[in-house]
Amino acid sequence: MEENNVQNIIIGDRQALVIPAFGKSPALSFDMSNIREAEKRIIEAKTVNPSTYAELEYVFNSSYRDLKRYLSAIGYQISLAEKAMEEAKADVILDKYPEFMKDRHKSQDNADMRKGFLMRDSAYLLALDRYNQLQAINSNFDGKIKVMENVCRYMRKSMDLILRSGLSNNNLYVTSAKK
């Protein structure tokens, strides 16, 4: 069985997540630079002010757009992996399993037996591994999208409070009353 690992490649200041080719699907390469930049700058959202808001909003929105684009590509790859699993399953159940069951009694034919026989097929296992790998990446990216959405929502609310308070940049962080 071939090894099918996701790789995180760093070239200079660019970071890429590379998912190897599978079947007829080419290798996928996702530029993670914007996402890593946004993750590094999340703490800055805590102290957002009118002078930093626009830049932070841009960083988080570009990360969000990249994540959404990558999520759709991964969704397509998940459907291809499911198709590969079903094709491998059909090959095993229709071609190899009847020969296996020729020498056995009909009462031994059950779902557990078919599943056990299927789990010995290398093509099915490769497709299953690819599917699980893509599901994990999908879940990871989906969580990152939610974080970006929440950070932007928090910053918008903070800016709204600042603008409604009427405070200018000079006395924005004054915590005691003037004497």
Summary of the structure (lengths in Angstrom):
residues: 179
radius of gyration: 25.5
end to end distance: 76.5
largest distance: 96.9
contacts: 451
relative contact order: 0.14
helix: 68%
strand: 9%
